[in-house]
């Protein structure tokens, strides 16, 4: 084999490490269940270790949002920015600190969601940006394939 063409670029070591990570493809429901289970588990862990620190919970929400958007299959990309806020709301239940029955717990969850809306918006933005970038890349790949197929079809036609 010859040397690589002039367009070949060296791949950074961080990209090589990311390529070795698992790349599951979850359905929309699977991604929502992953996000909800991860956030609820992390909230329970936060409650046990850090006494329900909202900052720890918010910081942990950002990578869960990113993973949800990265792991959802291409056909279900639109579900990632929809499911992560639901997962945030489900996970905030253990750390909201409500007392006094269902009404007190519900008010604590609503208050926690209102007070920590910045984390909620940030994670949703992360998931939305990743899903958008993935969708744009898929559309470009599809367009490139169609152009190559059209070009190949033109060259195969007999001239007559």
N, C-alpha and C positions, 0 to 999 in steps of 0.2 A: 504494500500500500504506500501511496505517496504521502507527502506532508499535508496537513489540513489546509483548506483553502484560506484565502485572506480574510474571510468573514468569521472564522472560528475564533472564539474568545475563551480564555481560561475561565473555568467555573470556580467561583469563590468556595472556600471550604464550608462556609455556613450553608450554602445552597446544597452542597453534597450531603451534609448532615441531615438537612430537612428532607431530602429525597429518600433517605434510608428509613425515615419514620413511617409507621403504618398509615395507610390512606384508605380508611373504610369509606364506603359509600352508603349512607343511610337514606332511607326514604324520608319523606316529610314528617310522617308520624314518628319514625324512629329517631330522627334528629330532635323533634320536640320532646320525646320521652328521654333521650339522652340528656338534653339540657335541663329538663325538670328534675330528673333523678340526680344529676350532678349538683345542681344548685341546692336541692333539699339536703343532700348528704353533706355538702360543704357548709351549709348553714348550721346543721346539727353539730358538725365538727367545730365550727366557729363558736357556737354556744358553749360547747364543752371546754374548749381550750382558751378562748378569749372573751368569755362572758357575753357573747353576742355582739361583737364589735361590728358596727355597720361599715367601717372603713375596710376592714379585712374582707367582709362579705362583698363589698363593691369591687375591690381589687381582684378578688377571685372570679367575679362575674365576667370581667373582660376577657380572660383567656377561654372561658367556657363559651362565650359568645363567638369568639374567633374560631374555635374548634367546631362548633355547630355549623357555622357557615362554610368551613373548609370541608367538612365531612359529609354534608348533604349532597345527594346525587344531583347531577346537572338538571334533570327534569323537575326537581323540587326546590330549586334555588330560592324561589320566592317565599318559601316557608321559613327560612332561617331568620329574617328580621321580624317575622311575626311570632315565632315560637319563643325567642329568647326573652322578651318582656314577660310572657306568661310564666316562664321558668323562674324569672326573677321574683315575680309575685308569689309563686308557690314556695320558693325558698325563703322568703322573708318571714314566713309564718313562725318558724322556731325562734327567730331572733327579735321579733317585734315586741315581746315582753308584755303582752296583754294579760289582764286578769279579769275576773268577774264574769265568767261564762262566755257564751258565744258573742254577745254584743260587745263586751269589752275586748275580746280577741279581734273581732272584726274591725273595731275602731283603731286598735293598735296597728293592724296590718295596713289600713288605709293611711294612717298617720305616717307609718314607716315608708310607705310608697311615696307619699308626698314629700317627705323630708329628704329622702334619698333618690329623688328623681334624676339628679345629675348622673349618678352611676347607671341608672336605668337607661337614660338617653345615650350615654357613652357606649354602653354595651350594644345597644340597638344600632347605633351608628357604626360600630365596628363590624357587626354582622351584615349590615346593609352595604357597607363599602366593599367588603370581601365578596359578597354575593354579586354585587354589580360588576366588579372587576372580573370575576369568573365568567359571568354571562357575556360580557363584552369580548373576552378572549374566545369563548365558544362561538360567538357569532362571527368573529374574524376568521377562525379556523374553518367554519362552515363555508364562508364566502371564498376563502382561498381554495378549498377543495372544489367548489363549484367552478371557479375560474380555471383551475387546472383541468378539470373534466371537460369543460367547453373547449379549451385549447387543444386537448388531446383529441376530441371529436373532430375538430376542424382539420387537424393534420392527418387523420385517418381517412377522410373523405377522398374518394377518387376524383381526380380532376377530369372534367370531361366536356 
